[in-house]
């Protein structure tokens, strides 16, 4: 096989909406898609979504609050059967975008749904150097970028923490499936440090807890001039550490660090889940405890390809205030 095999793992915590909950969520999202100014990056629209998020079905609110309190052993939450199509059904969806840097500037049902959910976990944010600072971004295969280690590629995407190089990386990453991979190959891969830690040797744990690694910015950020400082991969509590790594962009500074990182990669691969996302599936990854990636797949570039929306959320909005102009949602 050309992609990494994973040991069969139990799926993460999952909530499937019933028909009444789906209808309730759809009504809220459709209303927001028509709410002025109808622009996902506009503070007025974002405020309307923030207020409306309190109207989500009770079971959904409870599950999101539980996940925020403790992300569990897999540090991933899967919410199924969310509405993503405008009135008129899936036939009303436009073709999957194929242009580089694709984003959702205009409010839609799907854009409202993912923003509603993520605002129950924290404040949504974006980065000015990544996809022009759009809050709702498209994850789609782009012609000519097949081999990139980015959301535009279609080769195996290595496991990573989102924006691992950045001092204000998001706490949560939300990925909402708008259109599934027609070839059925693409899988979202997630792996938790909580599952991996007991399988690591004592030596690897020690080395991974030391500042012996450097991480570069991903291709989606373009050229980043300021080099990030050396960092540890296992952070915080020895019993329940966080994780900070990007297996395509993190570089060990010595041979011992290289061996420890290779051991971690192997353990994460063996404990990973591989999820075939279908329309209406929202996967939320705790970016402090879990890494994620994607299996390889074969795009068609004909408007029917896999299409996800991506939104970031941060628990501590004050932390990034010095780099957010006018208190907005975009980090410089």
N, C-alpha and C positions, 0 to 999 in steps of 0.2 A: 504494500500500500504506500501511497505517496504522503499520506497524512498520519499523524500520530494516533496510535490505538490507545483507547482508554479502558480501564477496568470498569465494568458496568457498575454504576453508582446509583443509589436511590435518588429520585428527583427531589429538588428542593421543596421547601414549604410552598404549598399551592392553594390558592383560593379560586374557585370557579364561580362566577356570578350566575345567579338564576335569572329567569326571564324578566321578572319584575325589577331586579337590580340592574339588569342590562338596560331595560327601558328607562328607568330613572336616570341612570348615568348618561344615556344617549340624549335625553331631553335637556339635561343641563349643558352638555357639550354642544348640541345643536344651537341652543340659545346663545352660547358664548361665541360660536362661529359667526353669529349675526350681530354681535355686540360691537358697537363703535369703539374705537376706530377700526377694528377688525385686523389689527396688526400684532403679531405675536411678541414683537420686541417693544411695543409701546407700553409705558408704565401704567397708563389708564386701563388698557386691556388686561395687563398682568394683575392689577388690583382687583378687577372684576372677577378674574379667575380665582384669585386668592380667597375672596369672599365666598364665591360659589362652591369652593372645595368643601366647605362645611356642610353642604347639602348632599354630599355623596352618600350612598347606602351605608347604613350603620355597620354591617359586617365588613365592608371594605375599609371604613375608617378605623375600626377596631384592629384589623389585621395590619394596616399600615402603622398604627401607633405601637403595636406589639413589636413589629420589626424594627422600628426606630429605637425602642428600648433595648432590645437584644436581637441581633440578626440571626441567632441560632447557630447550629454547627456548620451549616452550609453557607451562611452569610448571603443568601440569595432568596428572593421572594418572587414567585411566579403567580401573576393574576391572569386568569383566563376569561375569555368571552366578553371582553370589553368592546364597546362599539367603536368602529374606526371608519365606517362608511357614512357619507352624508345621506340625507333623505333621498331615496331612490336606490339604495343598496350599493353593492360593490361595483356594479356597472357604472356608477357615477364617479368612481375614482379615476383620476387622470393616469396616464402611463407612468411607469417608474422612471424617475429622472435619470439621466445619464451624464449630465454635465459635471465637471469638477467643482468641488466646494458647494454642492447642492444643499440648500436650506429651505425652511418653511417660514417665509415672512408673513404670509397671509393666514389668518385664523381659519382653521378647518375643524371638523369634528375630531379627527385623530389628534391634531395638535392640542386641542383643548383637553382631551382625555388625559394625555400624558402629563400635561402641565398641571391639571387638577390633582393628579395623584402625587406628583413630585413635590408640590407645595404643601402636602401633608407631612412630608419628611423634613423639609427645611426650606431655604430660599433658593430659587433657581438662579443659575449663573452661567456665564459663558466667558470666553477669552477672546480679546480683540484680535489676536494673531491667529486664531483658529476659526476658519469658516466665517470670517468677517464679524465675529462677535454675535452670531445669531443664537438665540436661546433654544430654538427647536431646529435640530440639524437632521439631515437625511443621511442614512447609512445605506449606500447603494454601490454596486460595482460600476466602475467608470472605465470606458474604453481607453487603452493605453496605460492603465495603472494597475494591471492585473497582479504584478509581482510586488507591489508596494506593501510594506507592513503598516497599513492604515485602513481606515474604514472604506476606502475606495477600491481596495484590492480584492482578489478572489482566491489567492493561494492561502495556505494555512496561515492564519493570523496567530502569532505566538501569544501565550498567556501574558497578561500585563495588568498592572494597576493603571487606571486612566490618568493620563498626564502625570506620570510618576516623577518626572523631573521638576514639577512645579511646586513652589512652597505653599500655594493655596489650591492644591488639587481638590476635586470634589469629594465629598463624603459618600455620595450615592450616584450611581449611573442608572438611568432608566432607558430601556430599549423596548419600544412598542412596535410589534409587527403589523404593518399595513398590508403587505402582500408577501406571501411565502415564496420560497425558492421553488420554481416550477419543476426543477429537476430533482428535488427532494434530497439534495446532498448537504446543504448548509446546516450546520449545527452550531448553536451558541454553546461554548465550553466555559464552565465556571469551576473554580476550585478554591476551597477555603483553607486558610492557614490552620484553622481549628481541627480540620480533618488530617492535615499533613503533619502537624507538630509531633504527635506521638510516634510517627514513623521515622523521624529524623534521628540520626545519631547525636550523642551528646557533643561530639566534636563539631559537627555541622551547626548545631544550634549556637554554640559559642561563637564560631566564626561569623555566622550570619547576623549575630547581634553586635558586631563591631563595624566601625566606619571604614569599610574596605571595598566600597563599590561606588561607581560613578554611573549616572544615568543621563542620556542625551534626550533632547526634545524629539517628538515624533515628526514625521514628514508633514503632517497637517499644519504644523506651526511655522513652517518655513525655516528661515535661518534665525537661530536664537544665539545672540552674541555672548551673553553672560553665562559662564559655565556654572553648573550646579555643584555644590560642595560634595565631598565624599560622604556617604551615608551608610547606615546599616540596612539590612533587608528585614530583619525581625526587630520590631520597635516596641518599646514600652514594657509591659508586664512580661516576666519570664514564663509565667504560667499561662497567660492568655495574650500573646503578643499580636500586634498588628503586622502587616506585611507591606513592603514597598519594593517592587521590582517590575521590570519590563524585560522579558527574555529576549527581545530584539534590540534593546537599547541600553541595558544595564551591563556594565563591564567590571569584572573583578580586577582588583589591583595587584593580586599576587596569585601564586599557584594554589595555595591553600584555600583562598577565597573562591577560585575557579572550581575546585573540587566540591566545596560546600554548595555552591550555586547549582552545580550539575546534579547533586544529590537532591536538592530541593525541587528542581525541575522534574526529576524523575518521580518523586513522591506526589507532587501536584498532578502530574499527568495520570498517575495510577488511581488517584482519588477523585478525578474530575467527573462532572456530569456533562452530558452532551444533549442539548435540548433542541429539537426541531420546532422552531417557533412557527405558529400558524396565525392568521389574521385575528387580532384581538388579544393576543398574548402580550403582556407587559412583564418583562423580566427586570427586577430591580436588584442591583448588586451593591452590597456594602463595600465601597472602594477601599476601606481601611483594613478589611479582613479577608477579602477575596480578590482573586485575579480572574480575568475572563479573556476569551479569545474566540476563534471561529475555525471550524474545519474548512478545508478547501472545497470549492464548488465551481461549476462551469457556467458562467453568465451567457445570456443570449444577446443582451444589449438591444432588445426589441420592444421595450416598454412593459415586459411581463416579469422582469427579474425581481429578486428579493428586495424588499423595501422596508426599512425600519426608520422610526423617528428616535432620536436620542436627545435626552435632556439631563443636565447635571443638577444636583442639589447640594447645598452646604448647610451644616447645622449651625455654624457660628458665622453669621454674616458680618459681624463686627470685625472679625479677624482680617478680612480682606478690604476693609473700608479705605485704607490709605491708597489702594490701587484701583478703586472704583470711582470714576469721575462722577461728581454730583450725586453720589450715593446710589448710582444705578446698579444694574445687574451684570455689567460687563467689566472684566478685569483687564487692566493694561499689562 
